[in-house]
């Protein structure tokens, strides 16, 4: 008890500043969680509809195609874009092509080294429910995967849904997955 009464005003001010900082950090975390942590989709994604409305470059035979759906200003992009850059390095020289689809009506560019990804147009029928999202088309032009990069707040090779799909496709195996059950950091499309 004597210790508390012996603290100077400077010490009390330091304690108060730390308490205010902790309260501000907790408030910011709760706000972020309420705004951006959500399920990928409230309903199952219709792979057949997405395939039907895919651009010709995706629905025709060719390489395995990975399509990154994103929107400028979404704070959930950061980890996914870093992971996408790692994927490009990992699959460089293999039969894999990368594309991007930016939310219609938005302005912005992907950061280097992703700023050279070929852009595809988004339509109401060729869009995810949230972003960031990814679509993967096999070498026959069939949609093999559509959903999030991973589950959770951040995406990396350890928790990614992408590498196993691309690896199976490169090995000549068939894949057809819609993953709408994941919960993570997403912005409404």
Buried (B, 14 or more C-beta within 10 A) or exposed (E): EEEEEEEEEEEEEEEEEEEEEEEEEEEEEEEBEEEBBBBBBEEEBEBEEBBEEBBEBBBEEBBBBBBBBBBEEBEBBBBBBBBBBBBBEBBEEEEBBBBBBBBEEEEEEBEEEBEEBEEBEBEEEBBBBBBBBBBBBBBEBBBBBBBBBBBBBBBBEEBBBBBEBBBBBBEEEEBEBBBBEBEBBBBEB
